[in-house]
Amino acid sequence: MSRHQKRVTVPVSWPIARKTHTWVAKTSPGPHSSTESMPLVMVLRDMLKLVDNAREAKRVLHEGKVLVDGKAQKNYKLPVGIFDVISVPASNQQYRMLKDEKGMFYLSSLETGNVRKLARVENKTSIKGNRQQLNLSDGSNKLAEGEFKVGDSLVLSLPEKNIEDRIGFEVGNLAMVVGGKHSGQTGKIKEIITVKSSRPNRVIISGDEEFETIEDYVYMIGIDQPVIKLGAVR
């Protein structure tokens, strides 16, 4: 399998020029799928402009100067996806990965200090001892007690990723869309439509306008107000 891919074939969510070079780094297997993430080297070079080339990015990462979700990362192809937090302690910079109205990734600047992140419950399984394991959108798994369901968002501390709160996938709660033609929009869930077929469930969201999207694109971000800083959509 190739370690690189052609620029013209990268996902539309990558905010990079397609025709300046032929090849681009390819994400390695990790917490996010290749279609819903970017390699860390491109976040540092093309989005943050912290380095001029991949060689410099590799050196900075090897020295442990870049944190993803509070932990130093050395894999320059690490997939960085929605709601991940990138920190550069040496310059007191922190950013959250989000998507804009065009479905493209962008970085929202955060204040220094303790930062929390959101992760969606993608699946849950029962394990020995009558406990439940939650499989999250950032690739992590959490053992938890209480009522959780697929679609809920968990508020996690960093870097421990302890569960601090739960935002239910429920009518009346605040949601953010991260895909489709309504990407980047937020609003309260008005209705959840369960589809009895292989097609995804649909969600009606009421914000500046009322619109419909599929369940896969919806992330819960709060009850009345976002529990995390989202930043201005570009």
Secondary structure, DSSP 4 states (H G I P E B T S, - for coil): --SEEEGGGS-TTS-S-SSS-SEEE-PPSSSS-GGGEEEHHHIIIIIS---SSHHHHHHHHHTT--EETTEE---TT-EEETT-EEEEGGGTEEEEEEE-TTS-EEEEEE-SS---EEEEEEEEEEETTTEEEEEETTS-EEEE-S---TT-EEEE-TTT--EEEEE-S-TTSEEEE-SGGGTT-EEEEEEEE--SSSSPPEEEEESSSEEEEEGGGEEEEESSSBSS------
